[in-house]
Amino acid sequence: MVKGRSRALDEVMNAHGARVTVGVGPLSGEDLLAVARDGAGVRVGDDAVAAMAQARGGVEELADQ
């Protein structure tokens, strides 16, 4: 629940599935406001998950040297 917001509003937001997907590209101002002001949920996109896995592989390779 977002601080200062009623549980009823949170239930409405969750029921409607307000969700922002964060990928490797820029986040729109509209999406940013939906999360910051309206408490929309956030989902990490498949492209971002793949990019993080690739980056981790590079870090682990460097750590093994």
C-alpha positions as CSV (number, residue, x, y, z in Angstrom):
1,M,0.0,0.0,0.0
2,V,1.3,3.5,-0.9
3,K,1.7,5.7,2.2
4,G,-1.2,8.1,2.6
5,R,-3.5,6.1,0.3
6,S,-6.4,4.1,1.4
7,R,-6.5,0.3,1.2
8,A,-9.7,0.6,-0.9
9,L,-7.8,2.5,-3.6
10,D,-5.0,0.0,-3.6
11,E,-7.5,-2.8,-4.1
12,V,-9.0,-0.9,-7.1
13,M,-5.5,-0.4,-8.6
14,N,-4.7,-4.1,-8.1
15,A,-8.1,-5.2,-9.5
16,H,-7.5,-3.2,-12.7
17,G,-4.0,-4.5,-13.0
18,A,-2.3,-1.0,-13.3
19,R,1.2,-2.1,-14.1
20,V,4.2,-0.6,-15.8
21,T,6.7,-2.8,-17.6
22,V,10.3,-1.6,-17.3
23,G,12.5,-2.7,-20.2
24,V,15.9,-1.7,-21.5
25,G,14.5,1.5,-23.2
26,P,13.6,4.8,-21.5
27,L,10.7,5.0,-19.2
28,S,8.0,7.4,-20.3
29,G,6.9,10.3,-18.1
30,E,3.4,8.9,-18.1
31,D,4.7,5.5,-16.7
32,L,6.9,7.3,-14.2
33,L,4.0,9.2,-12.9
34,A,1.8,6.1,-12.8
35,V,4.2,4.5,-10.4
36,A,5.2,7.5,-8.4
37,R,1.8,9.1,-7.9
38,D,-0.7,6.4,-8.6
39,G,1.1,3.4,-7.1
40,A,1.0,1.3,-10.3
41,G,2.9,-2.0,-10.0
42,V,6.1,-2.5,-11.8
43,R,7.1,-5.5,-13.9
44,V,10.6,-6.1,-15.2
45,G,10.4,-6.9,-19.0
46,D,11.9,-9.9,-20.5
47,D,14.3,-7.8,-22.5
48,A,15.6,-6.2,-19.2
49,V,15.9,-9.6,-17.6
50,A,18.0,-10.9,-20.6
51,A,20.2,-7.8,-20.4
52,M,20.8,-8.2,-16.7
53,A,21.7,-11.9,-17.2
54,Q,24.2,-11.0,-19.9
55,A,25.7,-8.3,-17.8
56,R,26.0,-10.7,-14.8
57,G,27.8,-13.2,-17.0
58,G,30.3,-10.6,-17.9
59,V,30.9,-9.6,-14.3
60,E,31.3,-13.3,-13.3
61,E,33.8,-13.8,-16.1
62,L,35.8,-10.9,-14.8
63,A,35.6,-12.1,-11.2
64,D,37.0,-15.5,-12.2
65,Q,40.1,-14.0,-13.7
